[in-house]
Amino acid sequence: MEKKNNSLTLIEIYKGMLAEQLAAEKKYQKSFTKISTSAQTDELKSAIAPDATDIENHISRLSRAMESVKQKSQPQVSAIDETLLESLKQSMGKGISLVKDTGILHTLLGIFNFKVARYESLHRMATAIGQTEYALLLEQCSKDNQNTLAYLNQIAQNIIYPEMQKMNAAE
């Protein structure tokens, strides 16, 4: 009996996290679209364009996983996502500059680290409750976000930080 209650609790947590992540992905999609047009660095623009981050696929996968457990969508995102979205909004500011790109980059690194962790948790929960097909879809979302995170780190190391250093040296 105790095991059954734990499974029900895990399913409820899983359902809630799916709904929160779906709501968050929709908000991230809008924010990334805005940022991809306001960044100075071409690589940063392309790295966060919604098609580059596979965000539409994530939304589709989350929707399918929610249907499988009969979870309805909710428009509310987690407090952590709200904070990250607000931080992203603040980092966009006005104008276009390398300094602004650095702020955007740091916020994006936080967002994608969190998204990787969230999708890994969802993957493990889906596996534990026997949602094998959806566990694989959620694992792919984690891998997509890991790839974006790795690309953002390359942009930081190879483009933005060296350019900032050149700019500082010229002053």
N, C-alpha and C positions, 0 to 999 in steps of 0.2 A: 504494500500500500504506500509506504513512504517513497519508494522509487517512482511510483506513478505520479505522486504529487510533485516530486522534483522534475519529472519530465514535463508535466503541465506548466510548471513555473518556467522552465527553460523555453518551452514553446511560446509562452506569453512574452518573455523577454525578447526572444527572436522576432516575433511579430512586431513588437514595438520598435525594435532597432531597424527592421526593414522599412517600416513606415517613416521613421525619422530620417533614415538615409535617403529614401526616395525624395522626401521634401527638401532635404539639404542639396541633393544633386541638382534638382530643378533650380534652386537659388544660385548654386555655384555656376550652373550653365549660363545664367543671365550675367553674373558678375564677370565670368571669364570672357564673355563676348565683349563687355565694356572694356576690360583691361587689354584685350588683344588689339584694340584700336587706340589705346592711350599710352602704350609703352613705346619707348624710343628704340630699344634694341629689337631688331628684326627677329632674332632667334627667340627672344622672350615672347614676342607677339605670336609667333607660330607655335611655340611650345604649349601655350595655354588656349589656343583657339579650340572651341568645343569639339571639332572633328579630330584634332590631334590628341585630345585627352580621352577620346572614346566615351565621353560622358553620355551621349545619346544611347549607346549600347548599355551603359550601366543603368540608365533609367529603364530601359526595356527589360533587362535582366531582373532588376529589383521588382518591377511590376509583375513579371511572370512568377517570381518566387512568392510574392504576396498573394497572388491568385491561388497558388498551390496550397496555401495554409488559410485561405479565405479571410485574409486581412484586408480591411478597407484602408484606403489612403487617408492620411491626415496631413494638414498643411503645416504642422508644427515641426520645427527642427530642434535638435538638442541645444542646450545652453552653450556647449563648446562650439558647435557650428555657428551659432549666432555671434559669438565672440569673434570667431575667425572671419566671418563675413563682414562684421563691423570693422575689424582691423584691415581687411582688404579694401573696404570702401575708403577708409582714412588714408591708406597708403597710395591710393590713386590720385588724390589731391587734384591740383590744377597744373596745367602745363605738361611739357614733356622734357624729361631730363634723365641723365644717367643716375643721379642720386635718387630720383623717384623710382627708377627701375630697380635699384638696390632694395628699397623698401618693399616694393611689390614682390620681388624675388624672395625675400625673407619670409613674408607672410605666406606666399605660395608654398614654400618648403614646409612650413608648419601645417598648412592645410593638407598637403599630400602625405605627410607623415601620419597625420590623424586618419586620413581616408584609408591608407594601407592598414593601419591597426584595426579600424572598424570593419573593413572587409575581411580581414583575417579572422576576427571574432565571429562575424556572421558565417563565414565558411565553416569554422569549427562547430558552431551551433547547428548549422544545417546538417553536417555530418552526424553529429550526436543524435539528432532526432530522426534520422533516416531519410532526409531530403537530399539524397545523393546527387541527383541531376542538378538541383539548384545549388548544392555545395560546389559543384564544378564551375557553375556560372559565376558564383560569388568569388571563387578562387581566381577566376580569370579577371574579374574586376580588380582584385588586389594586385595581380601581376601588371595590369594596365597602369595602375597608379604607381607601382614601383618603377615602371619604365619612365613615366613622366617625371617622377622624382629624380631618377638618375640623370635624365636629360637636363632638368633644372640645375642640378649640381654641376654638370659639365658647363652649362652656360655661365654659372657663377665663376667657376675655376678658370675657364678659358677665354671668357669674353668680358663679363661685367667687372669682375675684380681687377683684371689687368688694365682695362680702360679707366677705371676709377684711379688706379695707381698712377697711370700716365697723366691723368687730369691733375692729380695732387702734386705730382712732380713738376708740372708746368707752372704751377702757381708760385 
